[in-house]
Amino acid sequence: MDREKLIKKAEEATTESSRLDFKRTVEDSKYGQCSIIKDIIAMANSGGGILVFGCDDNGNPTDDDVPSLLLKDQSELTNQIEKYTSKLFPEINFVTITKNGISLKAITIDAVDYPIVFTKDSVPKTVRNKPHFEFKKGEIYYRHGTKSEPGNSFDIRHSIDLVLEKQRKGWLSDIAKVVEAPVGSTIKIVQTNDEANASIADVRITSDPTAQGFRIDYDERFPYIQRDVVEQVNNETNAEIKSYDITALRNQLSKEFLSVHFSGIGYPDAYPRYSKEFVKWLIESYRKNSRFFYDIRNNYRSNQYRKNRM
């Protein structure tokens, strides 16, 4: 379900579901933040959803305060999620919805291709003289009805089915292009050489249909994950950027630029990868303009605000 449909559903709904969670209040503490993160990851693993704050289980607005985390920059939550999952998770957006004429804070969550596992225990809370954790290292959470709970065999199978369905749609789309191609069209199949001593060369991205095909060594062409990019830039400059800044930048770059310097394929960890030239370009851009990342952040926030207002 896309973001606009999620927002519309949340504005009209009077009951919760696996993709919609009304929260009257959340403890404003590190433990409360972990509770929010658990629901976000559970929804992402289950196909996406939306959390709405400041209303009861029937969707009626209340006078309860929203957690302070929602009043901060969106990157703060992104950083907290990465802290507990070791994975950059930009698939969230702070939005405002309207119910009964009252504006409410909400978070939309996109689906992920592969389940996210917690790599660190949540901050505990003492309950009856014993520590209580929202989640533990190694656990995978899913939505079961209106609750976020540890996953089971059915959940894992469902995740696999979602990935296969996405691949199936991609295959059918490619087949449709062949079937619908005009009479006289030529289909060219390029065979790659997978031998160990096969030559590997950098290639120039081109739309020339007669251009020769090459096999790309992705580990060499795109050696950096996003965390590496941040570390490289901060080591070479005093920019003090975060993963959020790279995500914001990526959303503003042209497809042509990204096709040369960015790749999201070919890796089991599913992390996006970046080229060496991309890191050099970032460093040079900041050295030429110390406001480079500041402007990127502002432009991204402005774009997100306009999208949410549409």
Secondary structure, 3 states (H helix, E strand, C coil): CCHHHHHHHHHHCCCCECCEEEECCCCCCHHHHHHHHHHHHHHHHCCCEEEEECECCCCCECCCCCCHHHHCCHHHHHHHHHHHHCCCCCCEEEEEEEECCEEEEEEEECCCCCCCCCCCCCCCEEECCEEECCCCCCCCEEEECCEEEECCHHHHHHHHHHHHHHHHHHHHHHHHHHHCCCCCCCCCCCCCCCCCCCCCCCCCCCCCCCCCCCCCCHHHHCCEEHHHHHHHHHHHCCCCCCHHHHHHHHCCCCHHHHHHHEECCCCCCCCCEECHHHHHHHHHHHHHCCCHHHHHHHHHHHHHHHHHHC
